[in-house]
Amino acid sequence: VQLQASGGGSVQAGGSLRLFCAASGHTFRSYVIGWFRQAPGKEREFVAAINRGASEYYKDSVKGRFTVSRDNAKFMAALQMNSLKPDDTAVYYCAASQSIIVSAYSNPVQYAYWGQGTQVTVSS
């Protein structure tokens, strides 16, 4: 599967952005979709994931502010980000995996397919 992330931009603290992850291939529904981010000088970190059954998983610091979703008919996933903070500034990536257990959702090594990343900048 090929992934393409979009929707990034620059907003002020408290603002919102919606990221999209468009996938190729009719097997999209069989993938777990993960969202990760990487700030300058930091390691890539887990943000959220949504599995085949549409169960959602989040990093603690984004719970209640971010919502992950998927539309299998459109081969697309989304990450709605509200109440953004300067600490949310990073390049955001979507990733996909067909063979992954719940406990590994936060591990980027478990994802075989990655989008190119989209920049999110939150100013104070």
Salt bridges, closest charged atoms under 4 A:
GLU45 OE2 - ARG37 NE 2.59
GLU45 OE1 - LYS59 NZ 3.35
ASP60 OD1 - LYS63 NZ 3.10
ASP88 OD1 - ARG37 NH1 2.93
ASP88 OD2 - ARG65 NH1 2.76
